[in-house]
């Protein structure tokens, strides 16, 4: 757990973990909230904003700064790699080991560790998280439920100033083969958390990067509507590390992939 940290700006923004010699990995949308908070056009990001953030690996522990460098960012996979500003690498906690191969089809359960919740201190651990296969998703029941309550959901979102269109698109993207689906409920600040497989006897290895929950509209609902939404129709998603490795290699980041994945 000691290699998982909180990415901090004005407040806790998300979770980040050490990979490779001097890198940190987190979700791309977490980094975008720092370097491009107003969603400007590509190329208008301000990498200098990274220097105003820091990473803390334990409560009241040493603060690590970031360089104004973005070594890799893939918005489709929602992954970003930044670099720590340290004179002595030994001060950082040890890097986590990442799995290069796709093990999601045989993985029964996983472990998740997050640290970026702005509403609470300390790290949180979810163990024994069931991995959901695509054929296990009750798609027919979900569609029937959404259609039955569509008007109520759209009205609730409009009242709270949210886009009602996400009722129709709330599950969009969840079938991507780059994702691992998980039966759990993560809190605020969990984006960027590592998802571990327990299938390697020597140590825990990272097989996914937590990025979001489904359906998207659930997280925009007021509490009164959330409580009435069946939990069996909700799940979390993580980008597979195998997909991250492939994307790095395809985008001429083979050297970085080798440094992070140790291959």
DRENDO-1510 file (C-alpha; in Angstrom, 1 decimal, always signed):
<recs>
REC; n; res; u; v; w
REC; 1; UNK; +0.0; +0.0; +0.0 .
REC; 2; UNK; +2.9; +2.4; +0.6 .
REC; 3; UNK; +3.4; +3.0; -3.1 .
REC; 4; UNK; -0.1; +4.4; -3.6 .
REC; 5; UNK; -0.4; +8.1; -3.0 .
REC; 6; UNK; -2.8; +11.0; -3.1 .
REC; 7; UNK; -2.4; +13.6; -5.8 .
REC; 8; UNK; -3.0; +17.0; -4.1 .
REC; 9; UNK; -3.7; +20.4; -5.6 .
REC; 10; UNK; -5.9; +22.8; -3.6 .
REC; 11; UNK; -7.4; +19.6; -2.3 .
REC; 12; UNK; -7.1; +15.9; -2.9 .
REC; 13; UNK; -7.6; +15.4; -6.6 .
REC; 14; UNK; -7.2; +11.7; -7.2 .
REC; 15; UNK; -5.0; +8.7; -6.6 .
REC; 16; UNK; -1.5; +8.1; -8.1 .
REC; 17; UNK; +1.0; +5.3; -7.7 .
REC; 18; UNK; +4.7; +4.9; -8.4 .
REC; 19; UNK; +5.8; +3.0; -11.5 .
REC; 20; UNK; +9.3; +2.5; -13.0 .
REC; 21; UNK; +12.2; +4.5; -11.7 .
REC; 22; UNK; +10.8; +8.0; -11.3 .
REC; 23; UNK; +7.2; +7.9; -12.7 .
REC; 24; UNK; +3.7; +8.1; -11.4 .
REC; 25; UNK; +0.6; +6.7; -13.1 .
REC; 26; UNK; -2.9; +8.0; -12.7 .
REC; 27; UNK; -6.1; +8.7; -14.7 .
REC; 28; UNK; -5.8; +11.1; -17.6 .
REC; 29; UNK; -8.9; +13.0; -16.5 .
REC; 30; UNK; -7.3; +13.6; -13.1 .
REC; 31; UNK; -4.3; +15.2; -14.9 .
REC; 32; UNK; -6.6; +17.1; -17.2 .
REC; 33; UNK; -8.3; +18.7; -14.2 .
REC; 34; UNK; -4.9; +20.2; -13.4 .
REC; 35; UNK; -3.4; +21.2; -16.7 .
REC; 36; UNK; -6.6; +21.8; -18.6 .
REC; 37; UNK; -9.4; +22.6; -16.1 .
REC; 38; UNK; -11.4; +24.6; -18.6 .
REC; 39; UNK; -11.3; +21.9; -21.3 .
REC; 40; UNK; -9.4; +24.0; -23.8 .
REC; 41; UNK; -8.3; +22.8; -27.2 .
REC; 42; UNK; -5.5; +20.2; -27.5 .
REC; 43; UNK; -2.2; +21.9; -27.2 .
REC; 44; UNK; -3.4; +24.6; -24.8 .
REC; 45; UNK; -2.7; +22.5; -21.7 .
REC; 46; UNK; -0.5; +24.2; -19.1 .
REC; 47; UNK; +2.0; +21.6; -17.9 .
REC; 48; UNK; +3.5; +24.1; -15.4 .
REC; 49; UNK; +0.4; +23.6; -13.3 .
REC; 50; UNK; +1.8; +20.2; -12.4 .
REC; 51; UNK; +4.5; +21.9; -10.4 .
REC; 52; UNK; +1.8; +23.3; -8.1 .
REC; 53; UNK; +0.7; +19.8; -7.2 .
REC; 54; UNK; +2.3; +17.3; -4.9 .
REC; 55; UNK; +2.0; +13.6; -4.0 .
REC; 56; UNK; +1.7; +12.3; -0.5 .
REC; 57; UNK; +2.1; +8.5; +0.1 .
REC; 58; UNK; +1.0; +8.6; +3.8 .
REC; 59; UNK; -0.7; +11.0; +6.1 .
REC; 60; UNK; +1.7; +13.7; +7.4 .
REC; 61; UNK; +4.4; +12.0; +5.3 .
REC; 62; UNK; +7.0; +13.5; +3.0 .
REC; 63; UNK; +5.6; +15.6; +0.1 .
REC; 64; UNK; +6.9; +14.8; -3.4 .
REC; 65; UNK; +6.6; +17.4; -6.2 .
REC; 66; UNK; +6.0; +16.8; -9.9 .
REC; 67; UNK; +8.0; +17.9; -12.9 .
REC; 68; UNK; +6.1; +19.9; -15.6 .
REC; 69; UNK; +6.4; +16.9; -17.9 .
REC; 70; UNK; +3.8; +14.5; -19.3 .
REC; 71; UNK; +5.4; +11.4; -20.6 .
REC; 72; UNK; +2.3; +9.7; -21.8 .
REC; 73; UNK; -1.4; +10.5; -21.9 .
REC; 74; UNK; -4.1; +8.5; -23.6 .
REC; 75; UNK; -7.6; +10.0; -23.3 .
REC; 76; UNK; -9.3; +6.9; -24.7 .
REC; 77; UNK; -7.8; +4.7; -22.1 .
REC; 78; UNK; -7.9; +7.5; -19.5 .
REC; 79; UNK; -4.3; +7.0; -18.4 .
REC; 80; UNK; -1.4; +9.4; -17.8 .
REC; 81; UNK; +2.2; +9.1; -16.7 .
REC; 82; UNK; +4.0; +12.0; -14.9 .
REC; 83; UNK; +7.5; +12.3; -13.4 .
REC; 84; UNK; +8.5; +12.9; -9.8 .
REC; 85; UNK; +10.9; +15.8; -9.0 .
REC; 86; UNK; +13.3; +14.1; -6.6 .
REC; 87; UNK; +17.1; +14.3; -6.2 .
REC; 88; UNK; +17.3; +10.9; -4.5 .
REC; 89; UNK; +15.0; +8.2; -6.0 .
REC; 90; UNK; +15.5; +6.2; -2.9 .
REC; 91; UNK; +13.2; +8.5; -1.0 .
REC; 92; UNK; +10.3; +7.3; -3.0 .
REC; 93; UNK; +8.4; +4.2; -2.0 .
REC; 94; UNK; +9.2; +1.2; -4.3 .
REC; 95; UNK; +7.6; +1.0; -7.7 .
REC; 96; UNK; +4.6; -1.3; -8.3 .
REC; 97; UNK; +4.9; -4.1; -10.7 .
REC; 98; UNK; +2.5; -4.0; -13.7 .
REC; 99; UNK; +1.1; -7.0; -15.6 .
REC; 100; UNK; +1.8; -6.8; -19.4 .
REC; 101; UNK; -0.6; -9.6; -20.3 .
REC; 102; UNK; -4.4; -9.5; -20.2 .
REC; 103; UNK; -5.5; -11.7; -17.3 .
REC; 104; UNK; -9.0; -10.3; -16.9 .
REC; 105; UNK; -10.8; -13.3; -18.5 .
REC; 106; UNK; -9.5; -15.7; -15.9 .
REC; 107; UNK; -9.4; -13.3; -13.0 .
REC; 108; UNK; -12.1; -14.0; -10.4 .
REC; 109; UNK; -11.3; -11.3; -7.8 .
REC; 110; UNK; -9.1; -8.3; -7.4 .
REC; 111; UNK; -7.8; -5.8; -4.8 .
REC; 112; UNK; -8.1; -2.0; -5.1 .
REC; 113; UNK; -6.3; +0.7; -3.1 .
REC; 114; UNK; -7.2; +4.3; -3.2 .
REC; 115; UNK; -6.0; +7.4; -1.4 .
REC; 116; UNK; -7.4; +10.5; -3.0 .
REC; 117; UNK; -10.7; +10.9; -1.2 .
REC; 118; UNK; -11.0; +14.6; -0.3 .
REC; 119; UNK; -13.7; +13.7; +2.3 .
REC; 120; UNK; -11.5; +11.4; +4.4 .
REC; 121; UNK; -7.9; +10.9; +5.4 .
REC; 122; UNK; -5.9; +7.7; +4.9 .
REC; 123; UNK; -5.9; +5.0; +2.3 .
REC; 124; UNK; -8.8; +2.7; +1.7 .
REC; 125; UNK; -8.6; -0.9; +0.6 .
REC; 126; UNK; -11.2; -3.0; -1.2 .
REC; 127; UNK; -10.2; -6.7; -1.2 .
REC; 128; UNK; -12.0; -9.6; -2.7 .
REC; 129; UNK; -13.6; -7.4; -5.4 .
REC; 130; UNK; -15.4; -9.6; -8.0 .
REC; 131; UNK; -14.3; -9.2; -11.6 .
REC; 132; UNK; -17.4; -9.0; -13.9 .
REC; 133; UNK; -17.3; -10.6; -17.3 .
REC; 134; UNK; -19.3; -9.1; -20.1 .
REC; 135; UNK; -21.7; -12.0; -20.3 .
REC; 136; UNK; -22.5; -11.6; -16.6 .
REC; 137; UNK; -23.9; -8.1; -17.1 .
REC; 138; UNK; -27.8; -8.2; -16.9 .
REC; 139; UNK; -28.1; -6.1; -20.1 .
REC; 140; UNK; -31.8; -7.0; -20.8 .
REC; 141; UNK; -32.8; -6.1; -17.3 .
REC; 142; UNK; -30.8; -2.9; -17.3 .
REC; 143; UNK; -32.4; -1.7; -20.5 .
REC; 144; UNK; -35.9; -2.5; -19.2 .
REC; 145; UNK; -35.2; -0.7; -16.0 .
REC; 146; UNK; -33.8; +2.4; -17.7 .
REC; 147; UNK; -36.7; +2.6; -20.1 .
REC; 148; UNK; -39.2; +2.2; -17.3 .
REC; 149; UNK; -37.7; +5.1; -15.2 .
REC; 150; UNK; -36.3; +7.3; -18.0 .
REC; 151; UNK; -38.6; +10.2; -17.4 .
REC; 152; UNK; -37.9; +10.3; -13.7 .
REC; 153; UNK; -34.2; +10.1; -14.2 .
REC; 154; UNK; -34.2; +12.9; -16.8 .
REC; 155; UNK; -36.3; +15.1; -14.6 .
REC; 156; UNK; -34.1; +14.6; -11.6 .
REC; 157; UNK; -31.0; +15.5; -13.6 .
REC; 158; UNK; -32.5; +18.6; -15.1 .
REC; 159; UNK; -33.6; +19.9; -11.6 .
REC; 160; UNK; -30.0; +19.6; -10.4 .
REC; 161; UNK; -28.6; +21.3; -13.5 .
REC; 162; UNK; -27.2; +18.2; -15.1 .
REC; 163; UNK; -27.4; +17.0; -18.7 .
REC; 164; UNK; -30.4; +14.7; -19.0 .
REC; 165; UNK; -28.8; +13.1; -22.2 .
REC; 166; UNK; -26.6; +10.9; -20.0 .
REC; 167; UNK; -29.6; +8.8; -19.2 .
REC; 168; UNK; -29.4; +7.3; -22.7 .
REC; 169; UNK; -25.6; +7.2; -22.8 .
REC; 170; UNK; -24.9; +6.2; -19.2 .
REC; 171; UNK; -23.4; +2.8; -20.1 .
REC; 172; UNK; -21.7; +3.9; -23.2 .
REC; 173; UNK; -18.2; +2.5; -23.5 .
REC; 174; UNK; -18.5; -0.2; -20.8 .
REC; 175; UNK; -18.2; -3.0; -23.4 .
REC; 176; UNK; -14.7; -1.9; -24.6 .
REC; 177; UNK; -12.2; -4.8; -24.5 .
REC; 178; UNK; -9.7; -2.4; -22.9 .
REC; 179; UNK; -11.7; -2.4; -19.7 .
REC; 180; UNK; -12.0; -4.6; -16.7 .
REC; 181; UNK; -15.3; -4.4; -14.9 .
REC; 182; UNK; -15.5; -4.6; -11.1 .
REC; 183; UNK; -18.3; -5.3; -8.7 .
REC; 184; UNK; -17.7; -2.6; -6.1 .
REC; 185; UNK; -18.4; +1.0; -5.2 .
REC; 186; UNK; -15.5; +3.4; -5.0 .
REC; 187; UNK; -15.7; +6.8; -3.4 .
REC; 188; UNK; -14.6; +10.3; -4.6 .
REC; 189; UNK; -10.9; +10.6; -5.4 .
REC; 190; UNK; -10.5; +6.9; -6.4 .
REC; 191; UNK; -9.7; +7.7; -10.0 .
REC; 192; UNK; -6.2; +6.5; -10.7 .
REC; 193; UNK; -6.2; +3.7; -8.1 .
REC; 194; UNK; -4.3; +0.5; -9.0 .
REC; 195; UNK; -6.2; -2.7; -9.3 .
REC; 196; UNK; -4.2; -5.7; -8.2 .
REC; 197; UNK; -4.4; -9.3; -9.2 .
REC; 198; UNK; -3.7; -11.9; -6.5 .
REC; 199; UNK; -2.9; -14.6; -9.0 .
REC; 200; UNK; +0.9; -14.1; -8.7 .
REC; 201; UNK; +2.1; -16.0; -5.6 .
REC; 202; UNK; +5.2; -13.9; -5.0 .
REC; 203; UNK; +3.5; -10.5; -4.8 .
REC; 204; UNK; +0.5; -8.3; -5.8 .
REC; 205; UNK; +0.8; -7.0; -9.3 .
REC; 206; UNK; -1.2; -4.2; -11.0 .
REC; 207; UNK; -3.5; -5.4; -13.7 .
REC; 208; UNK; -5.7; -2.3; -14.0 .
REC; 209; UNK; -6.1; +1.4; -13.5 .
REC; 210; UNK; -9.4; +2.5; -12.0 .
REC; 211; UNK; -11.0; +5.2; -14.1 .
REC; 212; UNK; -14.8; +5.5; -13.6 .
REC; 213; UNK; -18.1; +4.0; -12.6 .
REC; 214; UNK; -21.2; +2.9; -14.6 .
REC; 215; UNK; -23.7; +4.1; -15.3 .
REC; 216; UNK; -22.4; +7.7; -15.6 .
REC; 217; UNK; -25.7; +9.2; -14.6 .
REC; 218; UNK; -25.8; +7.4; -11.3 .
REC; 219; UNK; -23.0; +9.7; -10.0 .
REC; 220; UNK; -25.0; +12.8; -11.1 .
REC; 221; UNK; -28.2; +11.7; -9.3 .
REC; 222; UNK; -29.2; +13.2; -6.0 .
REC; 223; UNK; -29.0; +10.8; -3.0 .
REC; 224; UNK; -32.8; +10.2; -3.1 .
REC; 225; UNK; -32.6; +8.8; -6.6 .
REC; 226; UNK; -29.3; +6.9; -6.0 .
REC; 227; UNK; -30.9; +5.0; -3.2 .
REC; 228; UNK; -33.6; +3.7; -5.5 .
REC; 229; UNK; -31.2; +2.6; -8.2 .
REC; 230; UNK; -30.4; -1.2; -8.0 .
REC; 231; UNK; -26.8; -1.7; -7.1 .
REC; 232; UNK; -26.6; -4.8; -9.3 .
REC; 233; UNK; -26.9; -2.4; -12.2 .
REC; 234; UNK; -23.9; -0.5; -11.2 .
REC; 235; UNK; -20.2; -1.4; -11.5 .
REC; 236; UNK; -16.8; +0.2; -11.7 .
REC; 237; UNK; -14.3; +0.1; -14.6 .
REC; 238; UNK; -10.5; -0.1; -14.8 .
REC; 239; UNK; -8.3; +0.2; -17.9 .
REC; 240; UNK; -6.3; -3.0; -18.3 .
REC; 241; UNK; -2.6; -2.6; -17.9 .
REC; 242; UNK; -2.2; -4.8; -21.0 .
REC; 243; UNK; -4.0; -2.1; -23.0 .
REC; 244; UNK; -1.8; +0.6; -21.6 .
REC; 245; UNK; +1.3; -1.4; -22.6 .
REC; 246; UNK; +0.0; -1.9; -26.1 .
REC; 247; UNK; -0.9; +1.8; -26.5 .
REC; 248; UNK; +2.6; +2.8; -25.4 .
REC; 249; UNK; +4.2; +0.6; -27.9 .
REC; 250; UNK; +1.9; +1.7; -30.7 .
REC; 251; UNK; +2.6; +5.3; -30.0 .
REC; 252; UNK; +6.4; +4.9; -30.1 .
REC; 253; UNK; +6.7; +4.9; -26.3 .
REC; 254; UNK; +8.4; +1.5; -26.2 .
REC; 255; UNK; +11.3; +2.8; -24.1 .
REC; 256; UNK; +8.8; +4.1; -21.5 .
REC; 257; UNK; +6.8; +0.9; -21.6 .
REC; 258; UNK; +10.0; -1.1; -20.9 .
REC; 259; UNK; +10.9; +1.2; -18.0 .
REC; 260; UNK; +7.4; +0.9; -16.4 .
REC; 261; UNK; +6.6; -2.7; -17.2 .
REC; 262; UNK; +10.1; -4.0; -16.6 .
REC; 263; UNK; +10.4; -5.9; -19.8 .
</recs>
